[in-house]
């Protein structure tokens, strides 16, 4: 029973955290004033009044950027313990961290090359149709006068 006694403070802290969260949600639901207005229910966009309905889903690029951010956070988290014990690891630790950083760096380069971080509208180039038979009347525009005067 001695080993379970050491988990008692963790269990009590967990119960207190859940109780505090539940009590906060119930209290805000019961005590909050209920006076809905159009302004309160409208989405807040940095003070800009929305002029059109927003799409219901976020674009996939948003999630890609978020996942790239998480990957680089994980890399930084792994660099801290390596930096603390750098002297003890020696050359082996240096090679391992270079391999790890290279894997993340090359995957980042791959993502950039495939346009994962390109925001904004896509640029589409429309081919200019060229007439099959080019004549002076189809390519030269008369600036002054009519076509009858030039003939």
N, C-alpha and C positions, 0 to 999 in steps of 0.2 A: 504494500500500500504506500510505501515511501516514495516510489517513483511517480505515482499519480498525484501526490501532493504538490509536486513541482509544476504541474500543469494547471492547478487551481487558479492562480492569478491570471493566466492567459484566458481561461474560460470565463472568469468573472469580467475581465476587460472586454471580451467579445460580447457577452450578454449586455453589459453597460452600453457598448457602442450601438448594438441593435436597438436597445430600448430608447436611447437618445434619438436615433434616426426616426423611429416609429413615432415617438412622442412629438418630435418637431413637425412631422408631416400631419399628424392629427391636429395639433394645435394650430397650425397655419390654415388648415381646412376649416376649422371651427371658428377661429377668431378673425379671419380676414373679412373685410367688408365686401359685399357682393353688389357692386354697382357697375355692371358692364356698360361700356360705351363703345362707339365705333372706333374712336381713337385708341382705346385700350386694347381692343381686339385686333387692330391692324398690325401687320408685321413691322418691326422697327429696322430701318435700313439707314442708320447713321443720320437720321433727320430728313432723309429724302423720301418724299411721298411716292410710293410705287405707282407707276402709270399703267402697268399691265400685270397680268397674273404670272407668277413665277412658275417654272416647270416643277413638277412634283418630285423629280429625282435629281440628285446631284450627278454631274458627269463622272464617268469612270476615271478620268484624269485626276480628279480631286483625290480619289482613293489611292491612285498610284503614287501621287506626290506624298500623301500621308505615309504610305508604306516605305517609301524611300527615306523619309525622315526617321521612321522607326529603325530602319536598318542602320543608319548612321549613328543614331543614339546608342544602339547595341554595340557598335564598334567602339565608340568612346567609352562605354562602360567596361569593355574588355581591355582597353588601353590603361585604365587606372591601376588595376592590380599588376599588370605587367611592368608599369613604371615604378611601382613600389618595390618589387623584387628584381629589378633589372640587373643589379650586381650579382645576385645569386644565380640567375639563369645563364648568364654568359652568352656565348655565341649562338648556342642552340635557341635560346629565347629570342634573340634578335632575328634569326632566320625565320622562326615561327611567326613572329609578329609581322615581318615583311611579307610573308606568304599570305597571311590573313588580310593585311591591308591591301595587298595587290588584288586579291580576289574581290574585295568590296570595290576597289577603285575601277577595275576593269568592268565589273557589272554596272557601275555607274556610267562609265563611258558608253557601254552598250545601250543603256536606257536613253542617254542623250542622243545617240546616233539614231535611235528609232523614234525620237520625238516624244518621249514621255513627259518632258518638261515644257513642251511648246504650248503656250496658252494663246487664246485669241482665235479669231476665225482662221480657217484654213485658206491658204492662198491657192486659188485655182487659176491656172493659165488656160485661157481659151485660145485655141488655134484660130488664126486669122484666115478666113476662107479666101483663096486666091481664084480669080476667074480662070477658066480653062483657056480662053482666047483673049489675050490682052491687045487692045487697040489703043490708039491715041485718044479716042473719044471716051473710052472706059477708064483711062488712067489720068488724063489731064482734065482739070476742072477749069472752066472759063471763069475768069474773075470779072471782067467787064463785058457788057454787051451780051447779046443772045447768041445762040448757036447759028442762027441764020446769017448774022453779020460776019461770023468767022468763015463761013463757007463761001 
